[in-house]
Amino acid sequence: MLLQNLVRTWNDRRIIRAAASEAVPQFGAIPYTVVDGQAVFLIITSRRSGRWIFPKGAPIEGMRPWEVAAHEALEEAGIEGEVQTEPIGKYRSVKSSGIRRTVIEVTMYPLRMMQQLDEWREKGSRHRHWVILPEARRLLSDPVLAELATKLAHRVAPQLQPTAARITR
């Protein structure tokens, strides 16, 4: 099984490099909240392989990219929140449907969770799990997703620190 996963990963990386200009765009959200002064991320399982990922999906006519990201977070993870209009980064991956493999380029947007629903569209086909950064880095299926979570955690961290007062004599 380990050898099979290594071969698949190697083949995926080869396909991504070969199809650099042919990537299909998608948009995703990095859902997070702050608990006890620490960024916490919501990860979900993919429907086919069960790997841990962030919500993502194809463009939707009439929606801006960050709106698509928020829409996917609602459908796939059952959360609503404030989505940033500036992406935090991009990553490339290979999407498999049957024997067909397509390179996708996913632009990711931070989404601060405001409400978590008990019922949502894809509840029956996915699991969701709140994790702190070290666990996110360990569980996320793509190392670039872990890097984006780290980047977001560092971006959020300064906002969590109390403002220092300057004392003069």
C-alpha positions in Angstrom: 0.0 0.0 0.0 2.8 2.4 0.9 4.6 1.7 -2.4 1.4 2.2 -4.3 0.9 5.6 -2.7 4.5 6.6 -3.4 4.1 5.6 -7.1 0.8 7.6 -7.3 2.4 10.7 -5.7 5.4 10.5 -8.1 3.1 10.1 -11.1 0.9 13.0 -9.9 3.9 15.3 -9.6 5.1 14.3 -13.1 1.7 15.0 -14.5 1.5 18.4 -12.8 4.9 19.4 -14.2 4.0 18.2 -17.7 0.6 20.0 -17.8 1.8 23.3 -16.4 -0.2 25.5 -18.9 -3.3 23.2 -19.0 -4.4 23.4 -15.4 -8.1 23.8 -14.8 -8.9 26.6 -12.3 -10.7 25.9 -9.0 -11.2 28.0 -5.9 -11.0 26.9 -2.3 -11.3 28.1 1.3 -9.1 27.7 4.3 -11.7 27.7 7.1 -10.3 28.9 10.5 -11.3 30.3 13.8 -9.4 31.5 16.8 -9.6 29.6 20.1 -7.6 30.7 23.2 -5.5 33.0 21.0 -4.6 30.2 18.6 -5.7 29.7 14.9 -7.6 26.5 14.5 -8.4 25.1 11.0 -11.3 23.0 9.7 -10.2 20.2 7.4 -12.5 17.8 5.6 -12.1 14.5 3.8 -12.3 14.1 0.1 -15.2 12.1 -1.1 -13.2 9.6 -3.2 -10.0 8.9 -1.3 -10.8 10.1 2.2 -7.7 12.3 2.3 -7.7 15.4 4.5 -8.1 18.6 2.4 -9.7 22.1 2.5 -13.0 22.7 0.7 -12.6 23.6 -3.0 -14.6 23.5 -6.3 -14.9 24.6 -9.9 -15.9 28.2 -10.9 -19.6 29.0 -10.7 -21.1 31.3 -13.3 -22.0 34.7 -11.7 -19.8 34.2 -8.6 -16.5 35.8 -7.9 -13.6 33.4 -7.0 -13.8 34.1 -3.2 -17.6 33.7 -3.3 -17.1 30.2 -4.9 -14.6 29.4 -2.1 -17.2 30.4 0.6 -19.9 28.4 -1.3 -17.8 25.3 -1.3 -17.0 25.7 2.4 -20.8 25.8 3.1 -21.6 22.8 0.8 -18.6 20.6 1.8 -18.0 21.5 5.4 -21.2 23.1 6.6 -19.7 26.4 7.7 -20.4 30.1 7.0 -18.0 33.0 7.6 -16.2 36.0 6.4 -14.1 35.2 3.3 -11.2 37.4 2.4 -11.2 38.7 -1.2 -7.4 38.4 -1.5 -6.1 34.8 -2.0 -3.5 33.5 0.4 -1.9 31.3 -2.3 -2.4 28.6 -4.9 -1.5 25.0 -5.3 -1.7 22.4 -8.1 -3.1 18.9 -7.8 -4.3 16.1 -9.9 -8.0 15.3 -9.9 -9.0 11.7 -10.9 -12.3 10.7 -12.3 -12.2 7.1 -13.3 -9.1 6.6 -15.5 -9.0 10.3 -16.5 -6.6 12.6 -14.6 -6.8 16.4 -14.8 -4.4 18.9 -13.4 -6.2 21.6 -11.3 -4.8 24.9 -10.0 -6.7 25.9 -6.8 -6.6 29.5 -5.6 -7.2 29.5 -1.8 -9.0 32.2 0.3 -9.0 32.5 4.1 -12.5 32.1 5.6 -13.0 33.0 9.2 -15.8 30.8 10.5 -18.8 32.6 12.0 -21.3 29.7 12.1 -21.0 25.9 12.0 -24.1 24.0 10.8 -25.2 20.6 12.1 -26.7 19.7 8.7 -25.2 20.5 5.4 -25.3 19.3 1.8 -22.3 16.9 1.8 -22.5 15.7 5.4 -23.1 12.1 4.4 -20.0 11.9 2.2 -17.4 13.8 4.2 -16.0 14.1 7.7 -14.8 17.4 9.1 -12.3 18.0 11.9 -11.0 21.1 13.7 -7.2 21.0 14.1 -4.4 23.2 15.4 -1.6 23.9 13.1 0.8 21.0 14.0 -2.1 18.5 13.4 -3.1 20.3 10.2 0.5 20.0 8.9 0.5 16.3 9.8 -2.9 15.4 8.4 -3.3 17.5 5.2 -2.7 15.4 2.1 -0.7 18.0 0.2 2.4 19.7 1.7 1.5 22.9 -0.1 -1.9 23.0 1.8 0.1 22.7 5.1 2.3 25.6 4.0 -0.7 27.7 3.2 -2.2 26.9 6.7 1.1 27.9 8.2 1.1 31.1 6.3 -2.4 31.9 7.4 -1.6 31.1 11.1 1.3 33.5 11.0 -0.9 36.2 9.3 -3.6 35.7 12.0 -1.1 35.5 15.0 -0.3 39.3 15.1 -4.0 40.1 15.3 -4.2 37.8 18.4 -1.5 39.6 20.4 -2.6 42.3 22.8 -1.5 45.8 21.9 1.6 46.9 23.7 1.6 50.2 25.5 4.7 52.4 25.4 5.9 53.5 28.8 8.0 56.6 28.9 9.7 58.3 31.9 
